[in-house]
Amino acid sequence: MGETNLKTSNWHRGTVVSAAFFSAFSAVHLIDDFISDVPSEFNLGTPVTLFLAFAYMLSIAGLLGAASHKSPVGYFGLGVAGVLILLAQLLKSVPEMLEPGSWHLGLASEIAAIGLAISGAMTAVCSFMSWRIVRSKISDVT
């Protein structure tokens, strides 16, 4: 089997690019949720909501940074985050969008939610594939 160079791997590039879009759509979708008063659906006050948003965005940025340095933890974390956000979008946002009438702020909100779901799915796939490559390289060494 030939050596896999993760630096030139399309999975690594895909992880970094999709995670950048994932973080951008995350920020836009969070803002949309705040404007649409979604935190009140969960009885969350402003301080708690801001703390959770900060923690989430810091986590995504940290995982993106780690993955950009080919860290297995960064890849795995982004993969898990992508799957969880995709599930959240499919289980909460999509059913709400399918109800009659406008959802949140209309088309802009729908684009943000769909973009988040797609970028989350792409991040999950690319991250887990990159993680597999790194894990196989580690097991080849040990």
Secondary structure, 3 states (H helix, E strand, C coil): CCCCCHHHCHHHHHHHHHHHHHHHHHHHHHHHHHHCCHHHHHCCCHHHHHHHHHHHHHHHHHHHHHHHCCCHHHHHHHHHHHHHHHHHHHHHHHHHHHCCCCCCCCHHHHHHHHHHHHHHHHHHHHHHHHHHHHHHHHHHHC
